[in-house]
């Protein structure tokens, strides 16, 4: 039986991205590789609306987060962590491992970080050196308005802004240079529609300046070491890169950099959410302004989330369950890839079947979802 992957990472990749990995390998110390590297860098610059360099690590997104922690923090740094879920907590834990003093601000699960909450936390902690934020909290399906959060913090009081964009970049606008982000971490296997294995780090000019004044606590994730080779006429990596994944990322960026990609992701998310609610499921994120364009989390009207998940898998749809406090309580469905009406119909139809007798007629929930999809 064919399976339809709706986990929030890894996500389905297109045939073109898959095939691109079969290209012959090239040496990573030559002109062909530098050309590939520059092609990726140019496309990432367009995606992020930035002229800054992007570092690519052979790692997961957690590795990219660790790179930020290793280069920006240490025992002499107070890190203000504003978290609304498992991955905000993870960024906090990684930073603590490097000796930073952590000041924690927690937002209830299913709610987003408002500009007022973040600005007030900075005001209460004037000695913090870095502010840790998560743009898209995959564990709850919450999207945080990073641009508005940063704008709410007076420039003369802003610590270095470090953002977990692991599950946001590629699926929703993320413009670090325009917004005032100093360090951005992301990864290949979610919004960038590439197989797992690449961690990416972008720094602002202020970020690079801060890194240049610190001794990195990691050899592998040393950003200054990376920058020396990035600044060459023919840029390269200090360590052996996964060349096949570079081919895949290069191809995937072509698919993302189309007109209307972000609005299409938002449209799919809203349509799926409408259908889910019409079936009687409860969305975890109540405020529409904080709902993620990449992943939707919901609970079952019967309370038996395990039975619904089992039925979905039996029908060939593979969702993800809850994490941390939400384990066994919610289902998460992703829509990072090129999800359109046929895919939405498939997901909703399988959810209807999973309910058995159902709490709504087929026509009702499909009508609601289709109405939102046609709004564009």
Secondary structure, DSSP 8 states (H G I E B T S, - for coil): ---EE-SSSS----HHHHHHTTS----TTSHHHHHHHHHHHHHHHHHHT--S-EEEEES-HHHHHHHHHHHH-STT-EEEEEESSHHHHHHHHHHHHTT-EEEEEE--TT----HHHHHHHHHH-TT-SEEEEESEETTTTEE--HHHHHHTS-GGG--EEEEE-TTTBTTB---HHHHT-SEEEEESSSTT---S-EEEEEE-HHHHHHHHTS--S-STT-HHHHHHHHTSSS---SS---HHHHHHHHHHHHHHSSTTHHHHHHHHHHHHHHHHHHTT-EES---GGGB-SSEEEEE-TTS-HHHHHHHHHHTTEE-EE--GGGTTT-EEEE--SS--HHHHHHHHHHHHHHTTT-SS-HHHHHHHHHHHHTT-
